[in-house]
Amino acid sequence: YEKGIPRDLWEEALENLEDPDEAILQYLRRYLPRNPDPKQKKKVIDALVRRGHGWQDIQRCLRQYGQDLEEYPEDLDG
């Protein structure tokens, strides 16, 4: 909206976005060992955030992957 892109175009683009879970899970399988130390886990989470994934999506996928999130606040998005 701020860049002057017509609303119908960005709504269409948002509708065509794929669910991010598969991309996140694939990244976790590749770069996060099953028993990572906190430093390894933070490095992977930071990389996913830099790639544009939201904290809620990352958090959900980490739980699916079997990772504990006790050391992270519930909401890092805001």
N, C-alpha and C positions, 0 to 999 in steps of 0.2 A: 504494500500500500504506500509506504513512504517513498518508494523508488518510482512510483507512477505506473506500476504494472497493473493492468486491469484485473479487478477482483475475480472475474470468471476464469482467467488464466491461472492465477495462483490457487484457486479452489480446485481446479482440475488437476494441477500438479500435486496438490496435497492428497487428493483422492487416489492418485496413481502410485503414491509412495508404498513401498513394500513394508511389511512388518519388520522392525529392526532386530527382533529376537534372534533370527537365524544368523544374521551377520555377527551379532555380539557373541552368540554361543560358539560360532566357528572361530572367532578370535580367541575366546577363552580356551577352547580346546588346543589351539595352536601355541599360545603363549603363557598359559597359566598352569603350572603343575598342580596336581591334586592336593598337595600339602604345602602350599606356598608360605613363605614367611611374610609378615605384614608389609615389608618393603617391596617384595615382588608383587603382591596384590595391589598395592598403591600404584606401582608403576604401570600395571596393566589397566587399572581403572582410569588413571590419568590419560593413557593413550586412547582409550575409548571415548573419553570426554573430548579430547582434542579432535577426534574424528567426527564429532557432532552428535554423539548419542547422549540422550538425557539420563540423568541419575536414576530416575524411576525405572527406565528400561534396563539399565545396567544392573541395578539392584535385583530386579526380578530374575534376570538371567544368571546372576551369581548364585542366587538361591536355587535355581533349577540345576545349576552346575554343582551344587552341594557345598557352597562356600558360606562360612559364617561371616556375618557383617556386624558383629557386636562393637567393633572399634570405630565404626562409621556412624555419623549422625543420620537420622532417618531422611532428612531432606537436604541435599546439597545443592539443589537447583535454585534456592532463593534465600 
